[in-house]
Amino acid sequence: MHTQRTYLTGVGAVTGYGWGTPALWDGLLSGKPAAALVDGYADDGQGSAWLAQVPSGGDPADGPTRSARAMRAAAREAIADARSRGWRPGGTVGLLHAVVLPEVEEWRRFYLEQNGQRRVRDYLALMPSTPVSMLMQEFNFHGPAMNVSAMCASGNAGLITAKLWLDSGMVDDVVFIATDLSLTPENVHHFVKLGVAVVDAEPLDACRPFQQGSRGFAVGEASVAYVLSKQRTSPYVSLLGGAMTHDAYHVTSVDPSRTQVDLCVRRALSDAGVSADQVRWVNAHGPGTQQCDTAEAGIVDDLLGGRPHLYSVKPLVGHCQGAAAAVEIAATALGYEHGVIPAPPKVAPGHQRLLDGATTATGGITLKTSLGMGGQNSAVVLAPAR
């Protein structure tokens, strides 16, 4: 059922480009990947890998970990940004936090360095509910507060959940955050073993979504936050609708029949009250793997009549795992704000509708797809707010 619009009013971001939304936007527009060579990621602990890792920073009072500091920093930036644009919290503000592997670095320390022993208060900091509760206390919010997890589709899943809360009247506003700072050597190594992460080549050489010669992605990290509301107070973007389905097919592979992927897109468009021929841009999951690129190219060619322009920002920000969709939605939101789609440069022959570098944009509806590992299909429909 088509429901009233939800507005995305504030944005906060901590990424491989640095702390703050300006660093993300400047990095995207540069066309240069956030990834850098990081030592200590080979089996012998001596080798290097290309990683879009969040640099050290943040407020030490927010906790000892990069993850806790990034989550709080992104949320504060989004809330301050929303306030500067005219938003005022309603009586009931909910909080959603998208996570897949929270506090991996601290769990690693807990078992490998501390032998499973620490003060109870420090142990509780490892629980995924703790940062959510601490943020609620900081801002005196009293709505529902919970975590969302749908692998790489967690960002889309969180936005869809936030819209459901708002449409139902359960809350007046929602602060949504997606955080994934999980690039320990063990995690990176196993994604390499899966055959999807590429650490031995520069990102634009390895990750070429919808282009010849793509081998996968550089892994990344991020925490990205939004304020969502029914208040129309100088928002970045309108969230028109969305949908999720599940392939129930394979633990890693996309169902080549695309049955549930296509159904997800059709339901998202229906929920948004948008026809296929109205979609101008597809902000793809686009990890640079053959099966995902094939599926999403099929969406553009078959479901959308080959009309929309296509892009993926993963060659630039990296694959930020549980925060991936949230980072990519930030690219769309900031793109509407600045009138530019921050697409990466093409480096090889590819899909005929693939954008080549930053492209001037004058509005138009965006379909944001995200295909999480294990069959988590999701799509949201975004439009300029003005």
C-alpha positions as CSV (number, residue, x, y, z in Angstrom):
1,M,0.0,0.0,0.0
2,H,1.3,3.5,-0.9
3,T,1.8,5.5,2.3
4,Q,2.8,9.1,2.9
5,R,6.4,10.2,2.4
6,T,9.1,9.8,4.9
7,Y,11.8,12.5,4.8
8,L,15.5,12.0,5.4
9,T,16.5,15.2,7.1
10,G,19.9,14.7,8.7
11,V,23.1,12.8,7.7
12,G,26.2,11.8,9.6
13,A,29.0,9.7,8.3
14,V,32.3,8.1,9.4
15,T,34.0,6.2,6.5
16,G,37.4,5.3,5.1
17,Y,37.6,8.9,3.8
18,G,37.5,10.2,7.4
19,W,35.3,11.5,10.1
20,G,32.3,13.6,9.0
21,T,30.0,13.9,6.0
22,P,32.2,16.5,4.2
23,A,35.0,14.0,4.1
24,L,32.7,11.4,2.5
25,W,31.4,13.8,-0.1
26,D,34.8,15.2,-1.0
27,G,36.2,11.7,-1.3
28,L,33.4,10.5,-3.5
29,L,33.8,13.5,-5.8
30,S,37.5,13.0,-6.0
31,G,36.9,9.7,-7.9
32,K,39.7,8.2,-5.8
33,P,39.1,5.1,-3.6
34,A,39.2,5.5,0.2
35,A,41.2,2.3,0.5
36,A,44.9,2.3,1.4
37,L,47.5,-0.4,1.9
38,V,47.3,-1.7,5.5
39,D,50.0,-3.9,7.0
40,G,49.6,-7.1,8.9
41,Y,46.8,-8.8,6.9
42,A,48.5,-11.8,5.4
43,D,48.5,-15.3,7.0
44,D,51.9,-14.6,8.4
45,G,50.9,-11.2,9.7
46,Q,53.5,-9.5,7.6
47,G,51.6,-8.7,4.3
48,S,49.5,-5.8,3.2
49,A,46.0,-5.4,2.0
50,W,43.9,-2.7,0.3
51,L,41.3,-1.7,2.9
52,A,38.9,1.3,3.2
53,Q,39.4,1.3,7.0
54,V,38.0,4.0,9.3
55,P,41.0,6.0,10.7
56,S,41.4,6.6,14.4
57,G,39.5,9.5,15.8
58,G,36.4,10.4,17.7
59,D,35.8,11.2,21.3
60,P,37.6,8.9,23.8
61,A,34.7,9.5,26.2
62,D,32.5,7.5,23.8
63,G,34.4,4.3,24.6
64,P,37.7,2.6,23.9
65,T,36.8,1.3,20.5
66,R,36.7,2.8,17.0
67,S,33.3,1.2,16.5
68,A,31.7,2.9,19.6
69,R,33.3,6.3,18.8
70,A,32.2,6.1,15.1
71,M,28.6,5.2,15.9
72,R,28.2,8.0,18.4
73,A,29.9,10.5,16.1
74,A,27.8,9.6,13.1
75,A,24.6,9.8,15.2
76,R,25.5,13.2,16.7
77,E,26.4,14.6,13.3
78,A,23.1,13.5,11.8
79,I,21.0,14.9,14.7
80,A,22.9,18.2,14.7
81,D,22.5,18.4,10.9
82,A,18.8,17.7,11.1
83,R,18.4,20.4,13.8
84,S,20.2,22.9,11.6
85,R,17.8,22.2,8.8
86,G,14.7,22.9,11.0
87,W,13.9,19.5,12.5
88,R,12.7,19.3,16.1
89,P,12.3,16.0,17.8
90,G,8.7,14.8,18.4
91,G,7.5,13.4,21.6
92,T,8.5,9.8,20.7
93,V,11.9,9.3,18.9
94,G,12.9,5.7,18.1
95,L,16.4,4.4,17.4
96,L,17.4,1.7,15.0
97,H,21.0,0.4,14.7
98,A,22.0,-1.8,11.8
99,V,24.9,-4.2,12.8
100,V,26.2,-7.5,11.6
101,L,29.4,-8.2,13.6
102,P,29.5,-5.5,16.3
103,E,32.6,-4.8,18.3
104,V,34.7,-7.4,16.5
105,E,38.0,-5.8,17.6
106,E,36.9,-5.8,21.2
107,W,35.7,-9.4,21.1
108,R,39.0,-10.3,19.6
109,R,40.9,-8.6,22.5
110,F,38.5,-10.1,25.0
111,Y,39.3,-13.7,24.0
112,L,42.9,-13.5,22.7
113,E,44.4,-10.9,25.0
114,Q,42.3,-10.8,28.1
115,N,41.5,-14.5,28.4
116,G,37.8,-13.8,28.6
117,Q,38.1,-11.7,31.8
118,R,37.2,-8.0,32.2
119,R,35.2,-5.8,34.5
120,V,31.4,-6.3,34.2
121,R,30.9,-2.7,33.0
122,D,33.5,-3.2,30.3
123,Y,32.0,-6.6,29.4
124,L,28.6,-5.0,28.9
125,A,30.1,-2.6,26.4
126,L,30.4,-5.6,24.1
127,M,26.7,-6.2,24.0
128,P,25.0,-4.8,20.8
129,S,22.2,-3.2,23.0
130,T,24.6,-1.1,25.0
131,P,25.5,1.6,22.4
132,V,21.9,1.9,21.5
133,S,20.9,2.4,25.1
134,M,23.7,4.9,25.7
135,L,22.6,7.0,22.8
136,M,19.0,7.0,24.0
137,Q,20.2,8.3,27.4
138,E,22.4,11.0,25.8
139,F,19.5,12.5,23.8
140,N,16.7,11.6,26.3
141,F,14.8,9.7,23.6
142,H,12.1,7.3,24.7
143,G,10.8,5.5,21.7
144,P,11.6,1.9,20.7
145,A,15.3,1.1,20.4
146,M,16.6,-2.0,18.7
147,N,19.2,-3.5,16.3
148,V,18.6,-4.6,12.8
149,S,20.7,-7.2,10.9
150,A,20.2,-8.4,7.3
151,M,23.9,-8.8,6.2
152,C,24.8,-6.3,3.4
153,A,21.2,-5.3,3.1
154,S,21.0,-4.0,6.7
155,G,21.0,-0.4,5.7
156,N,17.9,-0.8,3.4
157,A,16.3,-3.1,6.1
158,G,16.8,-0.3,8.7
159,L,15.2,2.4,6.5
160,I,12.3,0.2,5.6
161,T,11.7,-0.6,9.3
162,A,12.0,3.1,10.2
163,K,9.3,3.9,7.6
164,L,7.0,1.2,9.0
165,W,7.4,2.7,12.5
166,L,6.6,6.1,11.2
167,D,3.7,5.0,9.0
168,S,2.1,3.1,11.9
169,G,2.3,6.1,14.3
170,M,4.5,4.2,16.7
171,V,7.0,7.0,16.6
172,D,7.2,10.6,15.6
173,D,10.8,10.4,14.3
174,V,13.6,7.8,14.0
175,V,17.3,8.0,14.3
176,F,18.8,5.3,12.1
177,I,22.5,4.3,12.3
178,A,24.4,1.5,10.4
179,T,27.8,0.6,11.8
180,D,30.4,-1.9,10.6
181,L,34.0,-1.6,11.7
182,S,35.0,-5.3,11.5
183,L,38.2,-5.4,9.4
184,T,40.2,-7.7,11.6
185,P,42.8,-9.9,9.8
186,E,40.6,-13.0,10.4
187,N,37.5,-11.5,8.9
188,V,39.4,-10.1,5.9
189,H,41.1,-13.4,5.3
190,H,37.9,-15.4,5.2
191,F,36.2,-13.0,2.8
192,V,39.3,-13.5,0.6
193,K,38.9,-17.3,0.9
194,L,35.2,-16.9,-0.1
195,G,36.6,-15.4,-3.4
196,V,34.8,-12.1,-3.2
197,A,37.3,-9.7,-1.4
198,V,40.3,-8.5,-3.4
199,V,43.3,-7.3,-1.3
200,D,46.2,-7.6,-3.7
201,A,45.2,-4.9,-6.2
202,E,44.2,-1.3,-6.2
203,P,40.4,-1.0,-5.8
204,L,39.6,0.5,-9.3
205,D,41.6,-2.3,-10.9
206,A,39.9,-5.1,-9.0
207,C,36.4,-3.7,-8.4
208,R,34.7,-2.8,-11.6
209,P,31.0,-3.2,-11.2
210,F,29.2,-3.9,-14.5
211,Q,32.5,-3.8,-16.4
212,Q,34.8,-6.3,-17.9
213,G,37.5,-7.7,-15.7
214,S,35.9,-7.1,-12.3
215,R,37.1,-9.6,-9.6
216,G,35.2,-8.5,-6.5
217,F,35.6,-5.7,-4.0
218,A,37.9,-4.0,-1.5
219,V,36.5,-4.3,1.9
220,G,35.6,-1.2,3.9
221,E,34.2,0.2,7.1
222,A,31.7,2.9,8.0
223,S,29.1,4.2,10.4
224,V,26.4,6.3,8.8
225,A,23.4,7.9,10.5
226,Y,20.1,9.5,9.4
227,V,17.2,11.3,11.0
228,L,13.9,10.2,9.4
229,S,10.7,12.1,10.0
230,K,7.3,13.0,8.5
231,Q,8.3,16.7,9.1
232,R,9.2,18.4,5.9
233,T,12.1,20.6,7.1
234,S,14.6,21.1,4.3
235,P,15.2,17.3,3.9
236,Y,17.8,15.7,1.7
237,V,15.6,13.1,0.1
238,S,12.1,11.5,0.3
239,L,11.9,7.8,1.1
240,L,8.9,6.7,-0.9
241,G,8.8,3.0,-0.1
242,G,10.7,-0.2,-0.1
243,A,10.5,-4.0,0.1
244,M,12.5,-7.1,1.1
245,T,12.4,-10.7,0.0
246,H,14.6,-13.8,0.6
247,D,15.9,-16.2,-2.0
248,A,16.0,-19.2,0.4
249,Y,18.5,-20.6,-2.2
250,H,22.1,-20.7,-1.0
251,V,24.2,-19.4,1.9
252,T,26.3,-17.1,-0.4
253,S,25.0,-17.3,-4.0
254,V,22.2,-15.2,-5.6
255,D,19.4,-17.4,-7.1
256,P,20.1,-17.1,-10.9
257,S,16.4,-17.2,-11.7
258,R,16.1,-13.8,-10.0
259,T,12.5,-14.7,-9.0
260,Q,12.7,-13.1,-5.5
261,V,15.0,-10.3,-6.5
262,D,12.6,-9.2,-9.2
263,L,9.6,-9.6,-6.8
264,C,11.4,-7.4,-4.3
265,V,11.9,-4.6,-6.9
266,R,8.3,-4.8,-8.1
267,R,7.0,-4.6,-4.5
268,A,9.2,-1.7,-3.7
269,L,8.0,0.3,-6.7
270,S,4.4,-0.6,-5.8
271,D,4.8,0.4,-2.2
272,A,6.3,3.7,-3.4
273,G,3.5,4.3,-5.9
274,V,6.1,4.5,-8.7
275,S,6.1,2.9,-12.1
276,A,9.1,1.3,-13.7
277,D,9.4,4.0,-16.3
278,Q,9.7,6.7,-13.7
279,V,13.0,5.3,-12.3
280,R,15.9,7.4,-13.6
281,W,18.8,6.1,-11.5
282,V,19.8,2.7,-10.1
283,N,22.1,3.0,-7.1
284,A,23.2,-0.7,-7.2
285,H,24.6,-3.0,-4.6
286,G,27.3,-3.5,-7.3
287,P,30.0,-5.3,-5.4
288,G,31.8,-6.2,-8.7
289,T,31.1,-10.0,-8.4
290,Q,29.8,-11.7,-11.5
291,Q,26.6,-13.0,-9.9
292,C,25.5,-9.8,-8.3
293,D,26.3,-7.7,-11.3
294,T,24.4,-10.0,-13.6
295,A,21.3,-9.9,-11.4
296,E,21.3,-6.1,-11.1
297,A,22.0,-5.6,-14.8
298,G,19.0,-7.8,-15.4
299,I,16.9,-5.6,-13.2
300,V,17.8,-2.6,-15.3
301,D,17.4,-4.3,-18.7
302,D,14.4,-6.5,-18.0
303,L,12.3,-4.9,-15.3
304,L,13.1,-1.3,-16.0
305,G,13.3,-1.5,-19.8
306,G,17.0,-0.5,-20.0
307,R,16.2,3.1,-19.3
308,P,17.8,4.1,-15.9
309,H,21.4,5.1,-15.5
310,L,23.4,2.7,-13.3
311,Y,26.2,3.1,-10.8
312,S,27.8,1.7,-7.7
313,V,30.1,3.5,-5.3
314,K,31.7,0.4,-3.9
315,P,34.9,1.0,-6.0
316,L,35.3,4.2,-4.0
317,V,34.1,3.6,-0.4
318,G,34.7,-0.2,-0.4
319,H,32.2,-2.8,0.6
320,C,31.3,-1.6,4.0
321,Q,29.4,-4.9,4.9
322,G,26.6,-4.2,7.3
323,A,26.9,-0.4,6.7
324,A,27.1,-0.8,2.9
325,A,23.6,0.2,1.9
326,A,23.6,3.1,4.3
327,V,26.8,4.6,2.9
328,E,25.4,4.2,-0.6
329,I,22.1,5.9,0.3
330,A,24.2,8.8,1.7
331,A,25.8,9.1,-1.8
332,T,22.3,9.5,-3.2
333,A,21.1,11.9,-0.5
334,L,24.2,14.1,-0.9
335,G,23.9,13.8,-4.6
336,Y,20.4,15.2,-4.6
337,E,21.6,18.0,-2.4
338,H,24.5,19.0,-4.6
339,G,23.1,18.1,-8.0
340,V,25.7,15.5,-8.7
341,I,25.7,11.7,-8.9
342,P,29.1,10.7,-7.4
343,A,29.7,7.7,-9.6
344,P,33.2,6.3,-9.9
345,P,35.1,6.5,-13.2
346,K,34.8,3.7,-15.7
347,V,38.0,1.8,-16.3
348,A,36.8,-0.9,-18.8
349,P,34.0,-1.6,-21.3
350,G,30.8,-2.3,-19.5
351,H,27.0,-1.9,-19.3
352,Q,25.7,0.7,-21.8
353,R,23.8,2.6,-19.0
354,L,26.7,2.7,-16.6
355,L,27.7,6.2,-15.5
356,D,31.3,7.3,-16.0
357,G,32.5,9.5,-13.1
358,A,30.6,12.3,-11.3
359,T,27.6,13.2,-13.3
360,T,25.4,16.3,-13.1
361,A,21.9,15.3,-12.0
362,T,18.7,17.2,-12.1
363,G,16.4,15.2,-9.8
364,G,14.8,11.9,-10.8
365,I,13.7,8.9,-8.8
366,T,16.4,6.5,-7.6
367,L,16.0,2.8,-7.0
368,K,18.5,1.6,-4.4
369,T,19.0,-2.2,-4.5
370,S,21.0,-4.2,-2.0
371,L,21.6,-8.0,-2.1
372,G,22.8,-9.3,1.2
373,M,24.7,-12.6,1.5
374,G,22.4,-15.6,2.0
375,G,19.6,-14.3,-0.2
376,Q,18.7,-11.0,1.6
377,N,17.1,-9.0,-1.2
378,S,16.1,-5.4,-0.6
379,A,15.1,-2.3,-2.5
380,V,14.1,1.3,-1.5
381,V,12.8,4.0,-3.7
382,L,14.1,7.6,-3.2
383,A,13.2,10.9,-4.7
384,P,14.3,14.5,-4.4
385,A,12.6,16.2,-1.5
386,R,12.2,19.5,-3.2
